[in-house]
Amino acid sequence: MPKKLIVVCLINFLIAALMGLALRFYFVHPMALNYRFLTHAHSHIAMLGWGYLMLYVLLIHYFVPDKKPMYSRLFWITEIAVIGMMLSFPFQGYAAVSITFSALHIFCSYYFVYLIWKHQKVELLAVEVLLKTALVLMVLSTLGVWCLGPAVGLFGQASAFYQIAIQFFLHFQFNGWFLIAVLAVFFHIIKIEDSKVFRYFFKLFVISTVLTFGLPVQWFVPNPVSMYINILGVLLQLGALSLFFKLIKHKLKAFLKEQSQLIAYLYYFSVFCLVLKILLQLTTLIPEFSEVVFTHRNFVIGFIHLLMLGVISGFLFAFILLKTAIKNDKILSWGVYTFLLGFVLTEGLLLLQGSRFYLGMGRVPRYYELLFTASIFLPSGILLILLYFFKDHKNHETTKTT
């Protein structure tokens, strides 16, 4: 796995984390920045510069044996699109330049889907099914983006159509493309084979992913049909979770016996966050609480971070460190544990504040200061992991020349 590409992805993640830190600092000491524009930049760089590109590297590494030069060229063109968004979104939000680079990223992703579909060689049928499903859902998610222009022109940005189009993109990016692609790599690593249990798991998981889109539809177009569709989706997802454990229980245990403690912790942490994510969705079975989740921003941000930082980033860290991590490396260990500490502290504060608002107890004393302080651990952890890769690369180069 090319370490320089991992470093590029981690740098993107660090920049996204620093943008997130600036957003947290804004409530401690307001700055001369457009909060909404910076929020767009933060989310795009985290999703497309870290999540997408890191999966790009991993999928090619594991599933494309003939790594043609076009894959490297496409990576750097996609990174140019990320840099363009990084430099334009904070200053203009959704405007000509940022939209151009966003469109470039989407077209790059379409070409990537074509290439990997054509060149992939996957040994296990279960993994191939997950990989192709993830790619299909990634393309499907972009329909939400293409609907934004007509939505604004016909109904305006405040319309339900516009908001649902955004939620469609986010839902099938996070719960579809990102999560299922991560599971494809995970199942490949621990060697999950095709079986009746897998086929039931796969059907339940994909159907539940589609049906749980009923919740954001319910937020903007309240109706009993969307509510019942989401309820069915959540229940099916719970069934998929039980089958997931049947699939991985013995395989994961055997696999982790051969790994370092740090790698084992990352896998257990990621699986735990996935379980927590699904269990938290059970709360939306209560209609009154599903409305509370939408109206209290702390719950929404906490849930997005649970999925992006806990599940997806947790697994991504486990994957990239699997073949590169040096046992007992202090910089790497400090980096991972610092990041996880920041994640746990910020999630705890978001949950606590959201619960206090729900109970009518008001704001946590010095909430914004505490949230900003806890958030410092996130970019600090990423920076330490980056330093490990720089140090490891330097040691590798020194070894080659001696």
Secondary structure, 3 states (H helix, E strand, C coil): CCHHHHHHHHHHHHHHHHHHHHHHHHCCCCCCCCHHHHHHHHHHHHHHHHHHHHHHHHHHHHHCCCCCHHHHHHHHHHHHHHHHHHHHHHHHCCCHHHHHHHHHHHHHHHHHHHHHHHHCCCCCHHHHHHHHHHHHHHHHHHHHHHCHHHHHHHHCCCCHHHHHHHHHHHHHHHHHHHHHHHHHHHHHHHCCCCCHHHHHHHHHHHHHHHHCCHHHHHHHCCCHHHHHHHHHHHHHHHHHHHHHHHHHHHHHHHHHCCCCHHHHHHHHHHHHHHHHHHHHHHHHHCHHHHHHHHHCHHHHHHHHHHHHHHHHHHHHHHHHHHCCCCCCCHHHHHHHHHHHHHHHHHHHHHHHHHHHHHCCCCCCCCHHHHHHHHHCHHHHHHHHHHHHHHHHHHHHHHHHHC
